[in-house]
């Protein structure tokens, strides 16, 4: 892959993987454990951010969409019964 075609996030992930491989080849077990702990911490932080984003989206649309569907159904029902 060419570096020009990679996004910033992809380039950062590749650099992090290369650093992890370099630490393992160096034979320093403390660096390997530290990098694993850092990776887990970063993954957990990304997951927290994703969960927070989902919760905000649910709060925003969780009430509005069902209420809109219910209102449309009620209007259709009123329209059907008013024709009789």
N, C-alpha and C positions, 0 to 999 in steps of 0.2 A: 504494500500500500504506500502511496505517496503521502508525504506529510501535508501537502496542500489540500488534499481531499478530506482530511480528518477534521472533525469538529474539535473544539477546545476540550470538551468533556472526554472524547475518545482519546485525544492525545495525552490528557492527564492520566487516564486509566492505563494506557500503554506505558507511560513513564513510571507509574507506581508499580506495575508488574515487573518492569525491568529492574527497578531498585530492589524489589523483593527477591528476584532471582540472584542479583548480585550479592545480597546479604546472605543468602543460602550458600552460595559458592564460596564466600569468605570464611565460612565455618564458624562464625560467631553465633552461638545458640541464643544469647541474650538479644541480639539484633533481630533474629528470626522470630522470637516470641514477641518482641516489641512491635515488629511490623505486623504480625498477626493480630495483636491486640488493637493496634491502630486501625487496621482494616475492618475489624469487627465494630469498633467504635464509629468509624465513618459510615459503615453500612447501617448501623442502628440509627445514626443521626439522619441519614437519608430517608430511612423508613419512617422516622418520627415526622419529618417534614412532609412526606407524602401523606401520612395519616392526617396531619393537621390540614393539609389542602383538601383532602376528601371530606373532612368534617365541616369545613367552611362551605364547601360546595353543597353538602347535604343540608346545612342550615339555610342556605340561600334558596335552594330549589325544593327542599323536602316538604314544605307546606304549600308553596305556590302551585306546583304542578298538580298534586292531587285535588286541590281546591278548584283549579281551573277545569279539570276533567269532570269533577262532580257538578260544577256549574253548567257545563255543556250538556251533561246527561240530564240535568233537571230541565234545562230549556227545551231539549228534544222531547222530553216526556210531556211537558206543558203544551208544546206544539201539537203533539200527537193526540192528547186528550181534548184540546180545544177545537179540533176539527169535527169531533163527534157531535 
